[in-house]
Amino acid sequence: MSDASGAAAADVSTVWLRAFVTVARDGSFTVAARRLGWTQSAVSRQIASLEGALGGAPLFDRLPRGVRPTAHGRAALPHAEAMLRQLGLLGRELADLDDVSSGLLRFGAFATADAALVPRAIALFRARHPGVALAREEGFTGPLLGRLVEGELDLAVVSTTGGPLADDAYELHHLLDEALYVAVPAGHPLAAEPCVGLDRLAAEDWISGSPEPAGTLLDAALRHGFRPRIAHVVGEWTAKQGYVAAGLGVTLVPALAAQGARPDIALVPVRDEGVPARVVYAATARGRTPPPAVAPFLAALREACGGSA
């Protein structure tokens, strides 16, 4: 086949292929027309169009009774059948994605959300959509949002402590406004207080996950007019509790991480000054069609929030 005819073959219609394969299987234009629900002349036109696109050689010999493929027809038939099979497979795969019965959902979450909120949401989602595979990763809000925008995640559970997150590249779905506690040793003078203002803790040593308060829960201290003295940088919540129990300082604990606190520390609610200590969102990318599993997973996150705050 020449280069010109090869280029034309790229424009072959699937309707022509269906007609060709059906005639070849039935050995008759008349029987093929009946099976396809077309007229015999319509079938003949589709075959003629395919012959023209493939270089003009006839694909069938007309016999006294019926037709049979020519050498060109026999060569073309397996390719036509393979193309129709692939198109059928594509249609089935796309349909599976649309009904949330299979596929993959990629999401990320910050560490504290993984303590209770995300596991509860996963359990709810799996009970309803067991065929969907979940790929989860843990990270900080900034990197998670970056991976979301780059198309490497379908959804991210993120938080903010220093004002609203704003970017045209993603959409934020509010999940909860998170209460805040201060963890103090069990014998601390404030341990029995019903709640406490952070300004009463300005002179304390602090245990934090970062040497700088900005962008952490200690942003709340900055809003209360003092810069906390960070004595120890500790990443894990359980380790922070150990430092508090040893009398090495105090730390802020969000509600999502407050369950299962050690008996030798006290969690004292921080007085609400009208500004949420931390706001938790689910983020999705703007301008990109999400996988069908995103909406039901977002619904599971919202349902799980009922027992998280």
RAURKA-V976602 format. One record per helix or strand of 2 or more residues. SS is the DSSP state (a for helix, b for strand). FROM is the first residue (numbers start at 1). TO is the last residue. If there is no record, write none. Layout:
SS:FROM:TO + SS:FROM:TO
This chain:
a:3:9 + a:14:26 + a:29:36 + a:40:53 + b:60:62 + b:67:69 + a:71:98 + b:104:109 + a:111:115 + a:117:128 + b:133:138 + a:141:149 + b:155:160 + b:170:178 + b:180:185 + a:198:201 + b:205:208 + a:219:223 + b:229:233 + a:237:245 + b:250:254 + a:255:257 + b:265:270 + b:278:285 + a:293:307
